[in-house]
Amino acid sequence: MRIALIASPFISVPPKKYGGTELFIAQLAEGLSRHGVDVVVYANGESKVRTELRWLYAQDDWPIQGELYANLKDLNHTSWSVNDCRNDADVIHLNNAPGLAFARMRNARWVYTVHHPHVEALSTFYESFPQVEFVSISNFQKKNESLKRNRTIHHGIDFNLYRLQTKKAGYLSFLGRIAPVKGIHNAIEIAKRTGIPLKIAGEVQPVFREYFDSQVRPHLDGKFIEYIGEADLALKNELLGNSIAMLFPIEWDEPFGLVMVEAMATGTPVIAYPGGSVEEIVQDGVSGFVCSNADDAVARVQQARALEPAAIRAYAQQHFSVERMVQDYLVLYREMAGEVPPVKASDVKKQAAA
């Protein structure tokens, strides 16, 4: 079986720092390859994924230089990719919304993983392609889409890349995009009220520079509230693994939140606000706490110290391993290729209830 995985051309696969979708594509591609699947990844030339790689654009181009430019570049990259693979790939797996425009081509099987939050205009666009097998990355996301073909496959990560850290240092952590919906201002409030230092890592995109300058920068002192920039894998292991808890006090409906699983992989609990997928990822009292407000979060920080790091990692590994994710996608691909019978709706309900 040959699978073509098409990423956007802007961020390398896997990403050097920011890029949850690109991390997903890299780990899926390499996991499929370990199962003997013939995989080709279409990304940019700076990608280091350990499978066959093809590219039209040589370098990373992030942050994007405007929506019109970005969409034209994405369309050019994707049309080239689809033309290159459509005659020899058993399944073409898209991960960029503009790429769906090519799914009307005949004699190809199409999968699209929905990485974006729910937006009515995108949902209307998706409905134009009933022949595509859509994959939602959380049950919450799936409920918001009225698509003929749609199943949930949670993301997974390679736990070999993350170190279990059983002894924690005396600080809290935040890792994610520096954007209002991610709740960095809430994390700062929680840290100040607990009296525990906070280390913040993440990308400051130009569109959110004013938010960073007005809501985050005034609190930075390099000691109690510290911004340490973007985080690569090594820094993620250090930052997350050594922290008492990772704060995830969001103000939106999170489609998945891969960073929550990364924190758990290091044995660090997640203290989160509810929204979107959060309650699917965090098991309250086992891998962290889902908190209704700042008062609740402040109280839970102390309780987080009592959670066993090895048990946190074991929970995450059971539910969010790359192996489980790869197996779920293999079932989908094999159904599409006619190698196994389709999964019945009744079976899906039984699996969800188990």
C-alpha positions in Angstrom: 0.0 0.0 0.0 1.3 3.5 -0.9 0.1 6.5 1.1 0.8 10.1 0.0 0.7 12.5 3.0 0.4 16.1 1.9 1.4 18.9 4.3 1.4 22.7 3.7 4.7 24.0 2.4 5.3 26.6 5.2 6.8 24.5 8.1 9.1 21.6 7.8 8.1 18.1 8.7 8.7 17.5 11.6 8.8 21.1 12.8 11.9 22.6 14.2 9.8 24.4 16.9 6.2 25.5 16.2 3.9 23.1 14.2 1.5 20.6 15.8 0.1 19.5 12.4 3.6 19.0 11.0 4.6 16.9 14.1 1.4 14.8 13.5 2.3 14.2 9.9 5.9 13.2 10.7 4.9 10.8 13.4 2.1 9.3 11.3 4.4 8.9 8.3 7.2 7.2 10.3 4.8 5.0 12.2 3.2 3.8 9.0 6.7 3.1 7.5 7.5 0.9 10.5 4.5 -1.2 9.6 5.8 -1.7 6.1 3.6 0.9 4.4 5.1 2.7 1.4 4.8 6.4 2.4 5.7 9.6 0.6 5.5 13.0 2.3 5.0 16.2 0.4 6.3 19.1 2.5 9.2 21.5 2.0 12.8 20.8 1.4 13.9 21.5 5.0 11.9 18.6 6.2 13.8 15.7 7.9 11.0 13.1 8.0 12.4 9.5 7.8 10.4 8.4 4.8 10.4 9.4 1.1 10.2 13.1 0.8 9.2 15.3 -2.2 9.1 19.0 -2.3 8.4 22.0 -4.6 9.6 24.8 -2.2 13.0 24.4 -0.6 12.7 26.3 2.6 10.5 27.1 5.6 8.3 30.2 5.1 6.8 31.0 8.5 5.1 33.1 9.6 3.2 33.5 6.4 3.4 36.7 4.4 -0.4 37.4 4.1 -3.4 35.3 3.4 -3.5 35.7 -0.4 0.2 34.9 -0.9 -0.1 31.9 1.5 -3.2 30.4 -0.2 -1.6 30.8 -3.7 1.6 29.1 -2.5 -0.4 26.3 -0.7 -2.5 25.7 -3.8 0.6 25.6 -6.1 2.4 23.2 -3.7 -0.7 21.0 -3.4 -1.6 20.9 -7.1 2.0 19.8 -7.9 1.8 17.2 -5.1 -1.5 15.7 -6.2 -0.4 15.6 -9.8 2.8 13.8 -8.8 1.1 11.1 -6.7 -2.4 10.6 -8.0 -1.5 7.7 -10.4 0.5 5.6 -7.9 -0.9 6.4 -4.4 -3.6 4.1 -3.0 -4.7 6.9 -0.7 -4.0 10.7 -0.8 -4.1 12.1 2.7 -4.6 15.8 2.8 -3.8 18.1 5.7 -4.4 21.5 4.3 -7.9 22.9 3.5 -7.0 24.4 0.1 -6.0 20.9 -1.0 -9.6 19.7 -0.9 -10.2 21.6 -4.0 -8.4 18.9 -5.9 -10.4 16.0 -4.4 -12.9 16.1 -7.3 -10.2 14.3 -9.4 -11.3 10.8 -10.3 -9.5 7.6 -9.7 -8.1 8.6 -6.3 -9.1 7.9 -2.7 -9.0 10.9 -0.4 -8.6 11.4 3.3 -8.6 14.8 5.0 -7.7 15.3 8.7 -9.5 18.3 10.1 -6.9 20.3 12.0 -8.8 23.6 12.2 -11.3 24.7 14.9 -14.9 24.7 13.8 -15.6 27.6 11.4 -18.9 27.7 9.5 -17.3 28.7 6.2 -14.9 25.8 6.4 -17.7 23.4 7.3 -19.6 24.6 4.2 -16.5 24.0 2.1 -16.1 20.5 3.5 -19.6 19.6 2.6 -18.8 20.1 -1.1 -16.6 16.9 -1.0 -18.9 14.0 0.1 -16.5 11.5 -1.4 -13.7 12.4 1.0 -13.1 10.4 4.2 -12.9 13.1 6.9 -11.0 12.5 10.2 -11.8 14.6 13.2 -9.1 14.8 15.9 -11.5 14.9 18.8 -15.1 13.8 19.4 -16.0 17.4 20.2 -14.7 18.5 16.8 -16.7 15.7 15.1 -20.0 16.7 16.8 -19.7 20.1 15.2 -19.4 18.8 11.6 -22.4 17.3 9.6 -20.3 15.3 7.2 -21.4 12.1 5.5 -18.0 10.4 6.2 -16.3 11.4 9.4 -14.6 9.5 12.2 -12.5 10.5 15.2 -8.9 9.5 15.5 -7.1 11.1 18.3 -3.5 12.2 17.8 -0.7 10.2 19.2 3.0 10.8 19.9 6.2 8.8 19.9 6.9 8.4 23.6 10.5 7.4 22.9 11.1 11.1 22.2 9.9 12.2 25.7 11.7 11.5 29.0 9.8 10.6 32.1 10.9 13.1 34.8 9.9 12.0 38.3 11.5 14.8 40.3 10.0 18.2 39.6 11.5 21.7 40.0 9.6 24.5 41.7 7.9 26.1 38.8 4.8 25.9 36.5 5.0 25.9 32.7 3.1 27.1 29.8 3.8 26.0 26.2 1.8 27.1 23.2 1.1 29.9 20.8 1.1 33.3 22.4 -2.4 34.2 21.6 -5.4 35.4 23.7 -7.4 32.2 23.2 -4.5 30.2 24.7 -4.9 32.0 28.0 -1.4 33.1 28.8 -2.8 35.9 30.9 -4.8 33.3 32.9 -1.6 31.3 33.4 0.1 34.4 34.8 -2.7 35.1 37.2 -2.7 31.4 38.4 1.1 31.6 39.0 0.9 34.8 40.9 -1.9 33.6 43.1 -0.1 30.3 43.9 3.3 32.1 44.5 4.9 29.6 42.1 7.2 30.9 39.3 6.0 30.4 35.7 8.1 29.7 32.6 6.4 30.5 29.3 7.5 29.1 25.9 5.9 29.6 22.5 5.8 31.5 19.3 4.7 35.2 19.2 3.1 35.5 15.8 3.0 39.1 14.3 -0.8 39.2 14.5 -0.6 38.7 18.3 2.4 41.0 19.0 0.2 43.7 20.6 -1.3 41.1 22.9 2.1 39.9 24.0 3.4 43.5 24.5 0.3 44.6 26.5 -0.8 41.4 28.4 2.4 39.4 28.8 5.5 41.5 28.6 4.6 43.8 31.5 4.7 40.8 33.9 8.0 39.4 32.7 10.9 39.9 35.2 13.1 37.0 34.1 12.7 35.3 37.5 9.1 34.8 38.7 7.5 35.2 35.2 9.9 34.2 32.5 9.5 34.0 28.7 12.0 31.6 27.2 11.1 31.8 23.5 10.1 29.0 21.2 10.7 25.4 22.2 12.3 22.6 20.2 12.0 19.0 21.4 15.0 19.2 23.8 13.6 22.3 25.4 10.1 20.8 25.6 11.5 17.8 27.5 13.3 20.1 30.0 10.6 22.7 30.4 7.6 20.3 30.7 9.4 17.5 32.5 10.7 19.6 35.3 7.6 21.6 36.0 5.1 20.9 38.8 2.3 21.2 36.2 1.7 22.6 32.8 -1.0 25.3 32.7 -3.6 25.1 29.8 -6.1 27.8 30.8 -7.7 28.2 27.4 -10.5 30.5 26.3 -11.7 28.7 23.2 -12.8 25.3 21.9 -9.4 23.5 21.5 -9.5 21.0 18.5 -7.0 18.7 20.2 -4.1 20.2 22.1 -1.1 18.0 21.4 1.0 19.8 24.0 -1.2 18.3 26.8 -0.1 14.9 25.7 3.5 16.0 25.4 3.4 17.2 29.1 1.9 14.0 30.2 4.6 12.0 28.4 7.2 13.6 30.6 5.1 12.7 33.7 3.8 16.2 34.2 0.1 16.8 35.0 -2.0 19.3 33.1 -4.1 22.0 34.8 -6.6 23.1 32.2 -9.8 25.1 31.6 -12.6 23.2 29.8 -13.1 23.8 26.1 -13.3 21.6 23.0 -11.2 18.4 23.4 -9.8 19.1 26.9 -12.0 16.7 28.8 -11.2 14.0 26.2 -7.5 14.4 26.8 -7.2 15.1 30.6 -8.5 12.5 32.9 -9.4 14.4 36.1 -7.4 13.3 39.0 -5.2 11.0 37.0 -3.3 13.0 34.4 -4.3 16.4 35.7 -7.3 18.5 36.5 -10.0 20.3 34.4 -10.8 23.5 36.3 -13.8 25.8 36.1 -12.0 29.0 36.9 -8.8 30.5 38.4 -9.9 29.8 42.0 -10.2 26.1 41.1 -6.9 26.0 39.2 -5.0 27.6 42.1 -6.4 25.0 44.5 -5.5 22.2 42.1 -1.9 23.2 41.7 -1.2 21.9 45.2 -3.1 18.6 44.5 -1.1 18.2 41.2 2.0 17.6 43.3 0.5 14.4 44.6 -0.1 12.8 41.2 2.4 10.1 40.3 4.5 11.0 37.2 4.8 7.4 36.0 1.0 6.9 36.2 0.5 10.1 34.3 2.8 8.9 31.5 1.2 5.4 31.5 -2.3 6.9 31.1 -1.1 9.0 28.2 0.7 6.2 26.6 -2.3 3.9 26.8 -4.6 6.5 25.0 -2.4 8.7 22.9 0.5 6.6 21.6 1.7 7.0 18.0 1.1 3.2 17.6 -2.6 3.5 18.5 -2.9 6.4 16.1 -1.2 4.5 13.3 -3.3 1.5 13.8 -6.5 3.6 13.5 -5.3 5.2 10.3 -4.3 1.8 8.9 -7.9 0.5 9.5 -9.2 3.5 7.5 -6.7 3.2 4.6 -7.4 -0.6 4.4 -11.2 0.0 4.3 -10.8 2.5 1.5 -8.6 0.1 -0.4 -11.1 -2.7 0.1 -8.8 -4.8 2.2 -11.1 -5.0 5.2 -14.8 -4.4 5.6 -15.9 -0.9 6.7 -16.3 -0.3 10.5 -20.0 -0.3 11.4 -21.5 2.6 13.3 -22.6 0.1 16.0 -19.0 -1.0 16.4 -17.8 2.5 16.8 -20.4 3.1 19.6 -19.2 -0.1 21.3 -15.6 1.0 21.1 -16.4 4.4 22.5 -18.3 2.9 25.4 -15.5 0.4 26.3 
